[in-house]
Amino acid sequence: MRRRSLGILVLAALFFIGACGGGGTGQSAVSGPPKAGGSVTFGMRADFLSLDTLRINNDSDNSAGNGIYDPLIARVGSKGELGPWLADSWDFSTDLKTFTLRLHQGVKFQDGTPFNADAVVFNIQRHMDPRNQSLSLADAILVESVSAPDESTAVVKLKSPWIDFPQTLVTGLGFMASPAAVKQYGADYGRHPVGTGPFVFKEWVPGDHVTATKNKSYWKQGLPYLESVTWRPIPDQDAKYASLKAGQIDVLQVATADQVVKAEKDSKLKVWKYEGNGGTFVMFNTRTPPFDDVNARLAVSYATNRKEIVQQIGKDKYPVATGPFPSGSDWATKVDEPNFDADKARQALQAYGKPLKFQFNIVSDPITRQYGQVLQAQWKKLGIEAELVQMDQATLIQSALGHKFQVQIFQYGDWFDADRGFFNAFISKGSIVNYSLYSNPAVDAALVKGRTTSDMAVRKQAYAVLQQEVAKDAPYVWLNYNTSYAISDLKVQNLNTIYSSITKPVQVWASQ
């Protein structure tokens, strides 16, 4: 099955798709033809642990990664469809277990060494080696082998059929690092990153900024436009907005709803958005009391007023969520989800038969605290007692990985394909990110069927089963679907569609 297309990530032919609502001026996304020169500074929400492709994971890492590295496959269009980048094309064998990449020829790493199939083998094998502790190991561990029959062809053999494997090559596993640089710097490579990307790493001042300069030998002619780009971590949202207003940064990445509302009234700012399919949700530990009882889970779900949450916290900037898939999704099936219903919540509490009390883990930032407080108040109206337990994001993730929680708030980014979004989240065996320890044989069978066929009708039927079963079992309480927002000053042009709050600076230019 050959896939050819046009290049978390956008290519030159589609550089004019960036969604933007102007501030007070209502300006469009693009102002005139692209201009070369200038610089842009991005305000990020987290500092970088490393710029090694083994460690790239969150939206901050990926945004910087998109400057220094190129992926094998890119996202294009308004729905994040896959298209070529370092790989011109790719195809699957009929059993969906052998994946062949046809690589773009003549590309060089920023250190002058050639990008070729041997480099692809080197990079993927780095992720496959458990000793390297790659953050993409969950994907890489499903690779049986990778080989280079010639310099422009890489062949990946999978341990089992996997229709969605190309999604893994958009970031992390697909970012190509220079084998020569990795060997030269060894354990310190993360502070000396070398890719094929549009910008060459210049400096990293921990806690302050990472800067990269224009790759004057970039293989995509005419790109990039900017002379330099800087990524500056500013975890505090208020401080980040103040930095934007003071001209210390040009783009506030991952804006809150409050900031979006404020910026829309400011004629000196522009709001950029991408309506994605990720979401914010509450998850239960289904193996720990009281939520090993489905009636307890249903009681909380029916007691949750999603519309009120979106209005109070999201300022109506995010869609209400009632299940795994937004209503406009290709995968959505009409299912009777346990939406807000006070009477049904009381019935579920009666069926549970005991007072419902639990600890509710949340991140200690202001927005997540607000989620926790609103939910706590909603549940209390129906006699459900939740004790808020605040922690930093790293601790929250560790509590999820260790299943050391009763109830926890969480988010997931845009998944683009149902397999990518929900296989590891819901499969009962072999996944480290089935945080809720959810187990349902019908869901397991549906997930495997959806992964191991290319027949879209069969896949949609499989994910309809997933939706029906998850609605009955209620391992999650869906709150809202994500809309990614960024805010910039007026000089920033053509900020790309912000998949999963990730930016790609290759097509951005400065008008001033």
C-alpha positions as CSV (number, residue, x, y, z in Angstrom):
1,M,0.0,0.0,0.0
2,R,2.0,3.0,-1.3
3,R,1.5,6.4,0.4
4,R,2.6,9.4,-1.5
5,S,1.5,12.9,-0.4
6,L,2.3,16.5,-0.8
7,G,5.9,17.0,3.2
8,I,3.6,17.8,15.3
9,L,4.5,20.2,11.4
10,V,3.8,21.7,8.0
11,L,5.5,21.9,4.6
12,A,6.3,24.6,2.1
13,A,3.4,24.0,-0.3
14,L,0.9,24.3,2.6
15,F,2.5,27.3,4.4
16,F,-0.6,29.4,4.2
17,I,-2.9,27.2,6.3
18,G,-2.0,28.7,9.7
19,A,-5.2,29.5,11.5
20,C,-5.3,32.9,13.1
21,G,-7.8,35.2,14.6
22,G,-6.4,38.7,14.9
23,G,-6.4,40.7,18.1
24,G,-8.3,44.0,18.2
25,T,-7.4,44.5,14.5
26,G,-8.7,41.1,13.3
27,Q,-5.7,40.7,11.0
28,S,-5.3,37.6,8.8
29,A,-2.7,34.9,9.3
30,V,-0.5,36.1,6.5
31,S,0.5,39.7,5.7
32,G,2.0,39.8,2.2
33,P,4.7,37.6,0.7
34,P,7.3,36.0,3.0
35,K,10.3,38.1,3.9
36,A,13.8,36.9,4.8
37,G,15.5,38.1,7.9
38,G,14.7,38.9,11.5
39,S,14.3,36.7,14.5
40,V,11.5,35.3,16.7
41,T,11.5,34.4,20.3
42,F,9.1,31.8,21.6
43,G,7.9,31.7,25.2
44,M,7.6,28.1,26.3
45,R,5.9,26.5,29.3
46,A,8.7,24.2,30.3
47,D,12.5,24.1,30.3
48,F,14.4,21.5,28.3
49,L,16.0,18.5,30.0
50,S,17.9,17.6,26.8
51,L,17.9,18.3,23.1
52,D,18.8,14.7,22.3
53,T,16.1,13.0,20.2
54,L,15.9,10.3,22.8
55,R,14.5,12.8,25.3
56,I,12.2,14.8,23.1
57,N,8.7,14.4,24.5
58,N,6.5,17.4,25.4
59,D,5.4,20.5,23.3
60,S,8.4,22.6,24.4
61,D,10.9,19.8,23.4
62,N,9.2,19.2,20.1
63,S,9.0,22.9,19.2
64,A,12.8,23.3,19.6
65,G,13.3,19.9,18.0
66,N,11.4,21.1,14.9
67,G,14.0,23.8,14.5
68,I,17.1,21.7,14.8
69,Y,15.9,18.4,13.4
70,D,13.7,17.3,10.5
71,P,11.3,14.4,10.8
72,L,11.1,11.5,8.4
73,I,7.4,12.2,7.9
74,A,5.5,15.5,8.5
75,R,2.0,16.6,9.3
76,V,0.1,18.6,6.7
77,G,-3.3,20.2,6.3
78,S,-5.9,21.2,8.8
79,K,-6.3,17.7,10.2
80,G,-2.7,16.8,10.6
81,E,-2.6,14.4,7.6
82,L,0.8,12.8,7.0
83,G,3.0,13.9,4.2
84,P,6.7,13.6,3.1
85,W,9.7,15.3,4.6
86,L,13.0,13.5,4.8
87,A,11.1,10.5,3.4
88,D,9.7,11.3,-0.1
89,S,7.3,8.3,0.2
90,W,6.6,5.1,2.1
91,D,4.7,1.9,1.7
92,F,3.5,-1.1,3.8
93,S,3.6,-4.8,2.9
94,T,0.1,-6.5,2.7
95,D,0.5,-7.9,6.2
96,L,1.3,-4.5,7.6
97,K,4.5,-5.7,9.2
98,T,7.1,-4.4,6.7
99,F,7.4,-0.6,6.2
100,T,9.6,0.8,3.5
101,L,10.8,4.4,3.3
102,R,12.1,6.1,0.1
103,L,14.4,8.8,1.4
104,H,15.1,12.3,-0.1
105,Q,18.6,12.3,-1.7
106,G,21.3,14.9,-1.3
107,V,20.4,15.9,2.3
108,K,23.2,16.6,4.7
109,F,23.4,17.0,8.4
110,Q,24.5,20.4,9.7
111,D,28.0,18.9,10.4
112,G,28.4,18.1,6.7
113,T,27.9,14.4,7.0
114,P,25.3,12.7,4.7
115,F,21.8,11.8,5.7
116,N,21.0,8.4,4.2
117,A,19.5,5.1,5.1
118,D,22.3,4.1,7.4
119,A,21.5,7.2,9.4
120,V,17.9,6.1,9.7
121,V,19.0,2.7,10.9
122,F,21.4,4.3,13.5
123,N,18.7,6.6,14.8
124,I,15.9,4.0,15.1
125,Q,18.2,1.5,16.7
126,R,19.2,4.1,19.4
127,H,15.5,4.3,20.4
128,M,15.2,0.5,20.3
129,D,18.0,-0.1,22.8
130,P,16.4,-0.1,26.3
131,R,19.7,1.0,27.8
132,N,19.3,4.4,26.2
133,Q,16.0,4.9,28.0
134,S,14.4,6.6,25.0
135,L,11.1,8.4,25.7
136,S,10.0,6.8,22.4
137,L,10.7,3.3,23.6
138,A,7.0,2.3,23.8
139,D,7.0,2.7,20.0
140,A,10.5,1.5,19.2
141,I,10.1,-1.7,21.2
142,L,7.5,-2.8,18.6
143,V,10.2,-2.7,15.9
144,E,11.7,-6.1,15.1
145,S,14.6,-4.7,12.9
146,V,15.6,-1.8,10.7
147,S,17.9,-2.1,7.6
148,A,19.3,-0.2,4.7
149,P,19.2,-2.2,1.4
150,D,20.6,0.9,-0.3
151,E,21.5,4.5,0.7
152,S,18.1,5.9,-0.2
153,T,15.9,3.1,1.2
154,A,15.2,2.1,4.8
155,V,13.1,-0.9,5.7
156,V,11.5,-1.3,9.1
157,K,10.2,-4.8,10.1
158,L,7.6,-4.7,12.9
159,K,6.8,-7.5,15.4
160,S,3.1,-7.4,14.6
161,P,0.9,-5.6,12.1
162,W,0.5,-1.9,12.8
163,I,-1.3,0.4,10.3
164,D,-0.5,3.5,12.3
165,F,3.3,3.1,12.5
166,P,4.0,6.1,10.3
167,Q,2.5,8.4,13.0
168,T,5.6,7.5,15.2
169,L,8.0,9.1,12.6
170,V,6.6,12.6,12.9
171,T,8.5,13.4,16.0
172,G,10.8,11.6,18.6
173,L,11.4,8.3,16.8
174,G,11.4,10.2,13.4
175,F,13.7,13.1,14.3
176,M,17.1,12.4,12.6
177,A,20.3,13.1,14.6
178,S,23.7,13.1,13.1
179,P,25.3,9.7,13.9
180,A,28.8,11.4,13.7
181,A,27.7,14.0,16.3
182,V,26.2,11.4,18.6
183,K,29.4,9.3,18.5
184,Q,31.5,12.4,19.0
185,Y,29.7,13.9,22.1
186,G,28.4,10.6,23.6
187,A,26.4,11.2,26.8
188,D,26.8,15.0,26.3
189,Y,25.1,14.9,22.9
190,G,21.9,16.5,24.3
191,R,23.8,19.8,24.7
192,H,25.4,19.6,21.2
193,P,22.5,18.6,19.0
194,V,23.0,18.3,15.2
195,G,20.2,17.5,12.8
196,T,19.3,18.3,9.2
197,G,16.8,21.0,10.3
198,P,16.4,24.6,9.2
199,F,18.2,26.0,12.2
200,V,21.7,25.2,13.6
201,F,22.1,25.0,17.4
202,K,24.1,27.9,18.8
203,E,23.7,28.0,22.5
204,W,21.8,26.8,25.5
205,V,21.7,28.7,28.8
206,P,19.8,26.3,31.1
207,G,16.7,27.9,32.6
208,D,17.0,30.9,30.3
209,H,17.0,30.1,26.6
210,V,18.0,28.0,23.6
211,T,19.1,29.8,20.4
212,A,19.6,28.5,16.9
213,T,20.7,30.3,13.7
214,K,19.7,29.9,10.1
215,N,21.0,26.8,8.3
216,K,22.4,28.4,5.2
217,S,22.7,25.0,3.5
218,Y,19.2,23.9,4.3
219,W,18.1,21.3,1.7
220,K,14.7,23.0,1.2
221,Q,15.6,25.9,-1.1
222,G,14.4,29.3,0.1
223,L,13.9,28.2,3.7
224,P,13.9,29.1,6.5
225,Y,13.1,32.8,6.4
226,L,14.3,33.8,9.8
227,E,18.0,34.5,10.7
228,S,17.6,33.0,14.1
229,V,15.1,31.6,16.6
230,T,15.1,31.5,20.4
231,W,13.1,29.3,22.7
232,R,12.7,30.8,26.2
233,P,11.1,28.7,29.0
234,I,8.8,30.8,31.2
235,P,6.6,28.3,33.2
236,D,4.5,31.0,34.9
237,Q,1.7,32.0,32.6
238,D,1.3,35.5,34.0
239,A,5.0,36.2,33.6
240,K,4.9,34.8,30.1
241,Y,2.1,37.2,29.1
242,A,3.9,40.1,30.7
243,S,7.0,39.2,28.7
244,L,5.0,39.2,25.5
245,K,3.6,42.6,26.2
246,A,7.1,43.9,27.1
247,G,8.5,42.7,23.9
248,Q,10.8,40.1,25.5
249,I,9.2,37.3,23.6
250,D,7.3,37.4,20.3
251,V,5.1,34.3,20.7
252,L,3.4,33.0,23.9
253,Q,3.1,29.3,23.2
254,V,0.3,27.4,25.0
255,A,-2.0,30.3,26.0
256,T,-4.8,30.0,28.5
257,A,-8.4,30.8,27.8
258,D,-8.1,33.9,30.0
259,Q,-5.1,35.1,28.0
260,V,-6.9,34.5,24.7
261,V,-9.9,36.5,25.8
262,K,-7.6,39.4,26.8
263,A,-5.4,39.2,23.7
264,E,-8.5,39.2,21.4
265,K,-9.2,42.8,22.7
266,D,-5.6,44.0,22.2
267,S,-4.9,45.5,18.8
268,K,-1.1,44.9,19.2
269,L,-1.5,41.1,19.5
270,K,-2.7,38.2,17.3
271,V,-4.3,35.0,18.4
272,W,-3.5,31.7,16.6
273,K,-5.4,28.5,17.2
274,Y,-5.8,24.9,16.1
275,E,-8.9,23.0,16.9
276,G,-7.5,19.6,17.8
277,N,-8.9,16.3,19.0
278,G,-6.9,15.8,22.2
279,G,-8.6,16.5,25.5
280,T,-8.7,17.1,29.3
281,F,-10.2,14.4,31.4
282,V,-10.5,12.9,34.9
283,M,-9.3,9.3,35.1
284,F,-10.1,6.7,37.7
285,N,-7.8,3.9,39.0
286,T,-10.2,1.1,38.2
287,R,-8.3,-1.4,40.5
288,T,-8.4,0.7,43.6
289,P,-11.5,1.4,45.9
290,P,-13.8,3.1,45.5
291,F,-13.4,3.1,41.7
292,D,-13.1,-0.6,41.2
293,D,-16.9,-0.4,41.3
294,V,-18.4,1.0,38.1
295,N,-21.3,2.6,40.0
296,A,-18.8,4.9,41.8
297,R,-17.3,5.9,38.5
298,L,-20.7,6.5,36.9
299,A,-21.8,8.6,39.9
300,V,-18.9,10.9,39.4
301,S,-19.4,11.1,35.7
302,Y,-23.1,11.9,35.9
303,A,-22.3,14.5,38.6
304,T,-19.9,16.4,36.3
305,N,-21.3,19.4,34.5
306,R,-19.0,19.7,31.5
307,K,-20.8,22.8,30.1
308,E,-20.3,24.7,33.3
309,I,-16.6,23.8,33.3
310,V,-16.1,25.0,29.7
311,Q,-17.9,28.2,30.5
312,Q,-16.2,29.0,33.8
313,I,-12.6,27.8,33.1
314,G,-12.5,27.6,29.3
315,K,-14.3,30.9,28.7
316,D,-16.1,28.9,25.9
317,K,-12.8,28.6,24.1
318,Y,-12.9,24.8,24.2
319,P,-15.6,22.3,23.1
320,V,-17.4,20.3,25.7
321,A,-16.3,16.6,25.6
322,T,-18.5,13.6,26.1
323,G,-16.4,10.8,24.9
324,P,-13.2,9.7,23.1
325,F,-14.0,11.4,19.8
326,P,-15.3,14.9,19.0
327,S,-18.6,14.9,17.1
328,G,-16.9,15.9,13.9
329,S,-14.3,13.2,14.0
330,D,-14.2,10.5,11.3
331,W,-14.2,7.9,14.1
332,A,-17.2,9.3,16.1
333,T,-20.2,7.0,16.7
334,K,-23.4,8.1,18.4
335,V,-23.2,6.5,21.9
336,D,-25.2,7.2,25.0
337,E,-22.4,8.7,27.1
338,P,-22.8,9.3,30.9
339,N,-23.2,13.1,30.6
340,F,-24.4,15.4,33.4
341,D,-27.5,14.1,35.0
342,A,-28.1,14.7,38.7
343,D,-30.8,12.0,39.0
344,K,-28.7,9.3,37.4
345,A,-25.8,10.4,39.6
346,R,-28.0,9.8,42.7
347,Q,-29.1,6.4,41.3
348,A,-25.5,5.4,40.8
349,L,-24.6,6.5,44.3
350,Q,-27.5,4.4,45.7
351,A,-26.3,1.4,43.7
352,Y,-22.8,1.9,45.1
353,G,-24.3,1.9,48.6
354,K,-21.7,3.7,50.6
355,P,-20.5,7.2,51.1
356,L,-18.3,8.2,48.1
357,K,-15.0,9.8,49.3
358,F,-11.6,9.9,47.6
359,Q,-8.4,11.9,46.9
360,F,-8.3,13.8,43.7
361,N,-4.8,14.5,42.3
362,I,-4.2,17.7,40.4
363,V,-1.3,19.8,39.2
364,S,-0.6,22.9,41.4
365,D,-0.8,25.5,38.6
366,P,-3.6,28.1,38.7
367,I,-5.7,26.7,35.8
368,T,-5.6,23.1,37.0
369,R,-6.4,24.2,40.5
370,Q,-9.5,25.9,39.1
371,Y,-10.5,22.6,37.4
372,G,-10.1,20.8,40.7
373,Q,-12.1,23.4,42.7
374,V,-15.0,23.5,40.2
375,L,-15.2,19.7,40.0
376,Q,-15.0,19.4,43.8
377,A,-17.9,21.8,44.2
378,Q,-20.0,20.1,41.5
379,W,-19.5,16.7,43.1
380,K,-20.2,18.0,46.6
381,K,-23.7,19.1,45.6
382,L,-24.6,15.5,45.1
383,G,-22.9,14.3,48.3
384,I,-19.6,13.2,46.7
385,E,-16.5,14.2,48.8
386,A,-13.3,14.9,46.9
387,E,-10.1,15.9,48.7
388,L,-7.8,17.9,46.4
389,V,-4.1,16.8,46.4
390,Q,-1.9,19.3,44.7
391,M,1.5,18.3,43.2
392,D,3.9,19.3,40.4
393,Q,3.5,17.9,36.9
394,A,6.4,15.5,37.2
395,T,5.0,14.0,40.4
396,L,1.5,13.7,38.9
397,I,3.0,11.8,36.0
398,Q,4.9,9.5,38.3
399,S,1.7,8.8,40.3
400,A,0.0,7.9,37.1
401,L,2.8,5.6,35.9
402,G,2.8,3.9,39.3
403,H,-1.0,3.7,39.5
404,K,-0.7,5.4,42.9
405,F,-3.9,7.4,42.8
406,Q,-7.7,7.1,43.1
407,V,-8.7,10.0,40.8
408,Q,-6.4,12.2,38.7
409,I,-6.8,15.0,36.1
410,F,-4.9,14.5,32.9
411,Q,-4.5,15.7,29.3
412,Y,-3.7,14.1,26.0
413,G,-2.5,15.8,22.9
414,D,-3.8,15.5,19.3
415,W,-3.7,11.9,18.2
416,F,-4.7,12.2,14.5
417,D,-5.6,8.5,14.4
418,A,-7.7,6.4,16.8
419,D,-4.9,3.8,17.2
420,R,-2.4,6.5,18.2
421,G,-4.8,8.0,20.7
422,F,-6.3,5.0,22.5
423,F,-4.4,1.7,21.9
424,N,-1.9,2.2,24.7
425,A,-4.4,4.0,26.9
426,F,-6.9,1.2,27.0
427,I,-5.1,-2.1,26.0
428,S,-5.2,-4.3,29.2
429,K,-1.7,-5.8,28.8
430,G,1.7,-4.6,27.8
431,S,1.2,-0.8,28.1
432,I,2.8,1.4,30.6
433,V,0.4,4.3,29.9
434,N,-2.9,2.4,30.7
435,Y,-2.8,4.5,33.8
436,S,-6.4,3.6,34.9
437,L,-5.6,-0.2,34.6
438,Y,-8.7,-0.5,32.5
439,S,-9.5,-4.0,31.3
440,N,-12.2,-5.1,28.9
441,P,-11.8,-8.1,26.5
442,A,-14.2,-6.5,24.0
443,V,-12.1,-3.3,24.0
444,D,-8.8,-5.3,23.7
445,A,-10.2,-7.1,20.6
446,A,-11.4,-3.9,19.1
447,L,-8.1,-2.2,19.6
448,V,-6.2,-5.0,18.0
449,K,-8.6,-5.2,15.0
450,G,-8.3,-1.4,14.5
451,R,-4.5,-1.7,14.5
452,T,-4.0,-4.7,12.3
453,T,-6.2,-3.8,9.2
454,S,-6.1,-1.1,6.5
455,D,-9.8,-1.5,5.8
456,M,-11.3,1.8,7.1
457,A,-14.8,0.3,7.4
458,V,-13.5,-2.4,9.7
459,R,-11.5,0.1,11.7
460,K,-14.5,2.4,12.2
461,Q,-16.6,-0.6,13.4
462,A,-13.8,-1.5,15.8
463,Y,-13.7,2.0,17.3
464,A,-17.5,2.1,17.6
465,V,-17.2,-0.9,19.9
466,L,-14.5,1.0,21.8
467,Q,-16.8,3.9,22.3
468,Q,-19.8,1.8,23.4
469,E,-17.8,-0.2,25.9
470,V,-15.9,2.8,27.4
471,A,-19.2,4.6,27.8
472,K,-20.6,1.7,29.9
473,D,-17.4,1.2,31.9
474,A,-16.6,4.9,32.5
475,P,-12.8,4.7,33.2
476,Y,-12.6,8.4,32.3
477,V,-14.7,11.5,32.8
478,W,-14.3,13.5,29.6
479,L,-14.3,17.3,30.3
480,N,-13.3,19.3,27.2
481,Y,-11.6,18.7,23.8
482,N,-8.4,20.8,23.3
483,T,-8.0,23.9,21.2
484,S,-4.4,24.9,21.0
485,Y,-3.8,28.6,21.3
486,A,-0.7,30.8,20.8
487,I,-0.5,34.6,21.0
488,S,2.0,36.7,19.1
489,D,3.0,40.3,18.4
490,L,2.1,41.7,15.0
491,K,5.5,41.0,13.4
492,V,5.1,37.2,13.5
493,Q,3.7,35.8,10.3
494,N,2.5,32.4,9.2
495,L,2.7,30.6,12.6
496,N,1.8,27.2,11.5
497,T,-1.2,25.1,12.5
498,I,-0.4,24.4,16.1
499,Y,-0.7,20.6,16.4
500,S,-0.7,19.6,20.0
501,S,0.6,23.1,20.9
502,I,3.7,22.4,18.9
503,T,5.2,25.1,16.6
504,K,7.5,24.6,13.6
505,P,9.6,27.7,12.8
506,V,10.7,26.7,9.3
507,Q,7.9,28.6,7.6
508,V,7.6,31.6,10.1
509,W,8.7,35.0,9.0
510,A,8.9,38.4,10.6
511,S,7.2,41.4,8.9
512,Q,9.2,44.0,10.8
